[in-house]
Amino acid sequence: MFRKFRDLIFYAGLPREDYLLIKEKMNLSNRLNIVAFSLIASFTFLGLIIYGTIVQGDVLYNIPGYLGTLIFSLVMAVLNLTLSKKFPLLIHISVYIFMYVLLGFGIWLGTIQNPLERTAAFIAILVMLPTLFYVPPIGIIITTIISVSVYIYLAIQTQFGEVLRANVVNVTCFGVLSIATSSYIMTIRAKAYNSARVSEYLSITDQLTGIGNRRKYESVLDELRKYSKNFTIVALDVNNLKKINDTLGHKAGDELITGAADCIKNSFGKYGQCFRTGGDEFIAIIKNYKGNPENIGKEFEELTHKWKGNLVDTLSVSYGMISTADNKDLSTDELIIAADKLMYKSKARYYKS
């Protein structure tokens, strides 16, 4: 019960591990929202400044405030466009700054500029604002409690009688409503992001081994053809799979495949990406490795020699390895063909021995 409550408050109803996996995408959404709202605010207050300068009316007296808001909005937009990718913490800070500034503006309207009429503006901001960003419920709760408390304190100083009592009740009720609705919306958003993440993961992951599937391999291969210059291709094939399937059954064959995948992941996977491209066929791609890739091959061989399953005692995998460093004249596809040829030579030597 406590764990569910903790997950609801801190992770929008998801397990902590799942929430952390979608956090980056939610940060991206927050970044885009901040930039969009900041630019909208910039254009709005720039228009007000121009209008006030031309009309020379009451608006003119508000121009210093408009100018300050314009500068603030532009700074927020520029910071999140330029620095937030390198410093994700800046996005979190910007979200809360944006929220507190707007809530502070609502409090000022409702307690200082016009204590008897402008409380509705604060309530509107209070209810609407937390739904604009991806903020965990704990953040919404703290922000709402602080802003409502500040409003009530200032209202006591500036309001009186029925107006004060009605405003305090309304703000408190709508504060509770804001927490409830914002938290609910956040849980829906988080679950939607997580469902999308799971679907994406399943679409590019081999279900038996947990490594990349053929689709993921083709995607990475397209990137290699366009951009990469320093990489190593490793083509791998499990030996004796058909014999194991015929004599010990397909469960034993699956154990052999998963064992091979584990060894590939624990050796080549530490330095690159691994894929199951067919029944017993695997590919590893190592980018920008500064050492000798053959050392990784030796590490892989040691893992396969030590491997022992429940249904199968031994594991043998033939592989061929080729790098761009020694074959700069070959294209990506030619390197793959060359790696395959080396793998089949290794397989031939295995069966011959």
N, C-alpha and C positions, 0 to 999 in steps of 0.2 A: 504493500500500500504506500509506504513512504517513498519507495523508488519510483512508483508511477507519479506521485505528486512532485517529486524532484524533477523527473523528466519533463513533466508538464510545465513547470515554472521556468526551468533553465534551458530546456531543449525543445520546447514547443511540442511536447508529447512524444518525441522520438527517443530511442536509445541514444546515449551520448555518442557512441561510435558512428551511428548513422548521421547524426546532426553535424558532426565534424566533417563528414564527407561532402555535405552539401553547403557547408559554410562559405566556401569560396564563391560559389555561384550566387548565393544570396548577397555576398559582399559586392559582386559585380552589379546586381540589380540595384542595390543601395547607391552605388557610385553613379550609375546612370540616372537614377532619380534625383540625386543631389545636383548633378550637373544640369539636368533639365529644369528643375525648380529654380535653381540659381540664375540660369539664363532668362527664364520667364520673369523672375523678380527684377533682374537687371533692366530688361526692356521696359517693364511696367514703370519702374521708378525713374528711368531716363525720360519716358514720356511725360510723367508728372512734373519733372524738373523743367522740361521744355515748355509744357503748358503753363506752369506757374510763372515762368520768365516772360512769356508772351502776354498772358492775361493781366499780370500785376495785381491780382486780387488776394483773397485770404490764403490761397494756396502758396503764395510767395513766402509766407512766414514759415511754412513747413519744409522749404527747400533744403535747409541744413540737415534735417532728419532724413529726407529722401536721398540726399547725396551720400550720407553715411550708410544707408541701407544699400544703395547702388554699389558702393565700394566693397561693402561686406559680401554682397552676392557675387560680384566679379571675382573676389579673392577665393571664395568657396569653389566657384566653377574652375578657376585656373588650377588651384591646388589639387582638386580631384581629377582633373584632366591630365596633369603632369606627374604628380608625385605619388598618387595613391596606389599605382601598380607596384612600385617598389616598397611602399610602406602601407600595407593593408590596414594597420592600426589607425591611419589617418581617416579612413572611411568611417570607422566606428565613432571617432571623435567628431567628425563632421556631421554625422547623423544626429548625435545628441546636441551638438551646438545648434544645428538647424531647428531641432524640436524645441529647445529651451528658448531660443530667440523668438520664435513665433508664439509660444505660450506666454513668454514675458510681454510680448506686444499685446496679446489678448488681456493679460492682467492689467497692463497699463491703461488700456481702453476702458476696462470695467471698473477700475478703482480710483484712477487719478484723473484721466481726461474728462470722463463723464460718469461719475459713480452711480447715477440713477438710471442710466439708459443703456450702457454698452456691455453689460454682462453677457448678453446673448452672443456677442462676438467671441468672447473667451470660451463660452460653452461650445460654440461651433468648432473652434480650433481644437479644443480639448477632445472632442469626439472624433474629428476627422484626421488630425495629424498623425496619431500613432498607426493608422492604417496605411499610410503612404510609404512606410519603410519596413524592412524586414528586421524587426527587433524582437528578441526573446521576451516572453511575458514578464520575466523579472525586471527587465529594463523598462517596460511599459508601466508596471506597478510602481516602481520607484519614481519615475518621471511624473506620473499622475499625482501621486501622494505629495510630492514636493510642490508642484504647481498649484494644486488645490489648497494646500496649507498656506502658501504665500498669498494666494488670493484672499482666503478667509482672514488672514492677519491684516492685510491692507484694507479689506472691506470693513472690518471693525473700526478702523481709523477714519474711514471716509463716508460710511453709510450709517443709517439709523432706522429704527422702527421696523415696520413691515417690510420695507425694501431690503434691509439687511437680512432679516430672517428668511425671506423668500429666496434671496440670492444664495445664501449659505446652503439652504436645503437643495436648491436646484443644482448648484455647482457640485455638491457632494454626491447627489444622485447620478448626475451625468458623469462624474468622475468614476464611480463604480461601473456605470454602463460602458464607459470608454475602456476600462480594464477588461471587462468581460468580453466585449465585442472584438477588441483588438487582439486579445489572447486567442479567441476562437478563430479569427481570420488568420492569425499567424500559424496556428496548428494546421489549418487547411493548406496554407501555402507550403509549409514545411513537408507535409505528407505528399503534396503534389511534386515537389522537387525531388523527394526521396524516391517516389514511384518512377519518375523519369530517369533518375540515376540508375535504379535497379534494371529498368528496361534497357537502357543503354549498355549497362554492364553485361547483361545476358546476350545482347545482340553481337557483342564482340569477344565473348569469352567461350572457350570450349568447356562444355558442361562436365565432361568426364575428368579433365585434368586441372581445370581452373586457370589455364594460361590462355593467351590470345588465340582466337580461331582464325580460319581462312580469311574471313572478312576483315578482321583487324590487320592481318598480315598484308593484304592487298592495299589497305589504306596507308600503312607505313611504307610499303614499297613505292607507292606514288610519291611520297615525300622524298624518299631516297633518290628517285629519278630526277627530281627537280632541284634539290638543294644540297644533299650531303656529298662530301668529298672524301672524308676520312672514316671508313667503316670496314667492318669485317662481316662476311657472310658465313654462317655455319649450317650446312645441310646435314640432317641426322635421320637415321632409319633404324628401327628396332630389329634386331636379329631374332630369328626363330619364332616370330609371332604366330605364323600359320600352324607351325608344328605344335605350339603350346595350345592354341585354340582347338586343334584336332584331337589332342591327347588328354589335356587337362580341362578343357572347356573354356567358354568365353569369359567366365568370371576370372579365371587365371590369366587370360589374355588381357583383360581390362586392368588387372593388377600389374601386369608387365608394362602396359602403356602408362599408367599413373606413376609407376616407379621411375620409368624413363623421364617423364615430365618433371618429377621432383628433382631428379639429378640435374637435368638441364636447367631448371629454374634456380637451383642452389649453386650452380657454377656460372653458366653464361648469363643467367638472369640478374646476377649482381652487377653486371657491367653493361647490360643492354636489355633487349626485349626478346621474348620467346613465344613461339606460335606452334600449334599443332595444325598442320596444313592438310593432313589426310589420316587414314587409319593408323599407320605406324610411322608416319613421316612428320618431322619437326624441322623448324627453321629457327635459328638464333641470329639476331642482328646486333652487333656491338659497334657503337658510334664513339669516335674520338678517344679510343683507348690508347694510352701512351706507351704501355708496356708491350711485351710480346704475347700475342693472342694464344700462341701455342702453350703458354703456361696455364691458361684457363682450360685448354683442352686436357692437359695432364691432370688438373684438379677434377675435371669431369670424369676422366677415366678412373681415378681413385674412388670417386663416389659410386660409380657403377660396379666396381669390383667389390665394394663393401656392402652393397645393397642386398637385402634378403627379404623376400615377401612371405606371406602366410601360405600361399598356394604354389609359389614358384621360388626356387632356391637361388637362381642366378639371373643376372641381367647383362645383356650385351647390346651395345648400340654402336653402329658404324657411323662415322661422320667425316665430312670433308670441309676444310676451312680455307678461305681465301680472302685476302685483304686488298684494299685499293692501294695501299702503300707500295706493294710490289707489282701491281697490275694497273697502272694509271691509264693505260691505253684502252682498257676494257670498260664497256658500259655496265650499268647495274644489272641488266638482264643477262649480259655475257658472264658477269661474275657469278650469278646464280647458277647458270649452266655449268660453269667451271667447278663450282662447289659441289654440285650434284655428281659430276664425273669423278671427283676425288672421293666422294662418299661411296659410290658404286665400286671403285677400286678397292677401298677399304673393306667393303662388304664381301667382295670376291676373295680377298686375302683371308678373311675370317672363315668363310665356308671351305676354302681350300685347306686351311690349317686344321 
